[in-house]
Amino acid sequence: MTPPMLRQLRHDVWATERLIEHCRGLEPEQIELTVPGTYGTIRRTLAHIVAADERYLRRFRAMPEPLVDDDTGTSTLDELAVHLSNVKEAVEKLFAGQDFDADRVVRDARRRNPADPPLLITSWVLVTQFAHHGSDHRAQIGTILGAHQLPAPDLDVWAYGRANDAVKEERKSTISG
């Protein structure tokens, strides 16, 4: 049986992959669009999602060199896709064995202010935040696209379920009895 948390993180990665692919069809100036109340430009927000995914996963396992999440938003879609493939692989490895303990406490000394004491975070909080954070920022990108009358991809769980043959219309039997 696949752990529900793994399915949740798989959806998150799938949705970000789809959004990056959708953005490949935009003009370069469209990727730099933003609207008030969102994180920033589409490019900057995508970079923030992927960099945060890497940071969440680094608390559990070693990862390749992380994406630099800065205010410049200069990462290309190709660079983001490479880093997201590392995220996808790390998500699978995180749940590959029986060693993921959702109630394990992780000591996290990586604080915005280094003078702040480390946090003690229960693992389920980190994986839940991983999914929530991505959904929140992907919705912001959807807002940017909509505000500029650009189409947005369907990234919700229903679309993911359909893509994975987990949501489908029931077919009536043609056999009469």
C-alpha positions in Angstrom: 0.0 0.0 0.0 1.3 3.4 -0.9 1.5 5.8 2.1 -1.0 8.7 1.7 1.8 11.2 2.4 3.8 9.8 -0.6 0.7 10.3 -2.8 0.4 13.8 -1.5 4.0 14.7 -2.3 3.8 12.9 -5.7 0.9 15.2 -6.6 2.8 18.2 -5.5 5.8 17.3 -7.7 3.5 16.4 -10.6 1.7 19.8 -10.4 5.0 21.7 -10.3 6.3 19.7 -13.3 3.1 20.4 -15.2 3.3 24.1 -14.4 6.9 24.3 -15.5 5.9 22.6 -18.8 3.0 25.0 -19.2 5.3 28.0 -18.7 7.6 26.7 -21.5 4.8 27.8 -23.8 4.8 31.4 -22.5 6.7 34.2 -24.1 9.8 35.3 -22.1 8.2 38.5 -20.9 5.1 36.6 -19.7 7.2 34.5 -17.3 8.2 37.8 -15.7 4.6 38.8 -15.0 3.3 39.3 -11.5 0.4 40.9 -9.7 0.1 42.5 -6.3 -0.4 40.0 -3.4 1.6 37.2 -4.9 5.2 36.1 -4.2 6.7 37.7 -7.3 7.1 36.9 -10.9 6.1 33.6 -12.3 9.8 32.6 -12.7 10.7 33.8 -9.2 7.8 31.9 -7.7 8.6 28.7 -9.5 12.2 29.0 -8.3 11.0 29.5 -4.7 8.7 26.5 -4.9 11.5 24.2 -6.1 14.2 25.6 -3.7 11.8 25.2 -0.8 11.1 21.6 -1.8 14.8 20.9 -1.7 15.1 22.6 1.7 12.3 20.5 3.2 13.8 17.3 1.8 17.4 18.1 3.0 16.1 17.8 6.5 15.6 14.1 5.9 18.3 13.1 3.4 21.4 14.3 1.5 20.5 16.1 -1.7 22.5 17.4 -4.7 23.6 21.0 -4.6 20.4 23.0 -4.0 18.9 25.7 -6.1 19.8 29.2 -4.9 16.5 30.8 -3.9 17.2 34.5 -4.3 15.3 37.6 -5.2 16.8 37.8 -8.7 14.6 35.0 -10.2 17.2 34.2 -12.8 16.8 30.4 -12.9 15.8 29.0 -16.2 12.9 26.6 -16.6 15.5 24.0 -17.6 17.4 24.5 -14.4 14.2 24.4 -12.4 13.2 21.1 -14.1 16.6 19.5 -13.3 16.2 20.5 -9.6 12.7 19.3 -9.6 13.8 15.9 -10.9 16.1 15.7 -7.8 13.1 16.5 -5.6 11.1 13.8 -7.3 13.8 11.2 -6.7 14.3 12.3 -3.1 10.5 12.0 -2.4 10.5 8.5 -3.7 13.6 7.6 -1.7 12.1 9.1 1.4 9.3 6.6 1.3 11.1 3.7 -0.4 11.7 1.8 2.9 9.9 1.5 6.1 12.3 4.0 7.8 10.2 7.1 7.3 8.6 7.9 10.7 6.0 10.7 10.5 6.3 11.2 14.2 10.1 11.5 14.3 11.4 14.9 15.6 13.9 16.6 13.4 16.3 19.2 14.9 16.5 22.1 12.5 19.2 24.7 13.2 18.7 26.4 9.8 17.0 29.6 10.9 16.5 32.9 9.0 18.1 34.6 12.0 21.1 32.4 13.0 20.9 33.7 16.5 17.5 32.0 17.0 17.5 28.6 18.7 17.0 25.4 16.6 13.5 24.2 16.0 12.3 20.8 16.9 9.9 19.8 14.1 7.9 16.6 13.9 8.4 15.1 10.4 4.7 15.1 9.4 4.8 18.9 9.7 7.6 19.2 7.2 6.0 16.9 4.6 2.6 18.5 5.0 4.2 22.0 4.7 6.0 20.7 1.5 2.6 20.1 -0.1 0.8 23.1 1.3 3.6 25.5 0.3 3.7 24.3 -3.3 -0.1 24.4 -3.6 -0.2 28.0 -2.3 2.4 29.3 -4.6 1.1 27.4 -7.7 -2.2 29.1 -7.0 -0.5 32.4 -6.9 0.9 31.7 -10.4 -2.6 30.8 -11.5 -3.7 34.2 -10.2 -1.0 35.9 -12.2 -1.9 34.0 -15.4 -5.6 34.7 -14.9 -5.1 38.4 -14.2 -3.2 38.6 -17.5 -5.9 36.6 -19.4 -3.5 33.7 -19.9 -4.6 30.1 -19.6 -3.6 28.1 -16.6 -3.2 24.3 -16.4 -5.5 22.2 -14.3 -3.2 21.1 -11.4 -5.7 20.0 -8.7 -5.9 16.6 -7.2 -8.8 15.6 -9.5 -6.6 16.3 -12.5 -3.8 14.3 -10.9 -6.2 11.4 -10.2 -7.4 11.4 -13.8 -3.8 11.5 -15.1 -3.1 8.4 -12.9 -6.3 6.6 -13.9 -7.6 6.9 -10.3 -10.6 9.1 -11.2 -12.7 7.9 -14.2 -16.3 7.7 -15.3 -18.0 4.5 -14.6 -19.0 2.7 -17.8 -22.4 1.0 -17.9 -22.3 -2.6 -18.9 -23.6 -3.4 -22.4 -24.3 -6.9 -21.4 -28.0 -7.4 -20.7 -29.2 -10.2 -18.6 
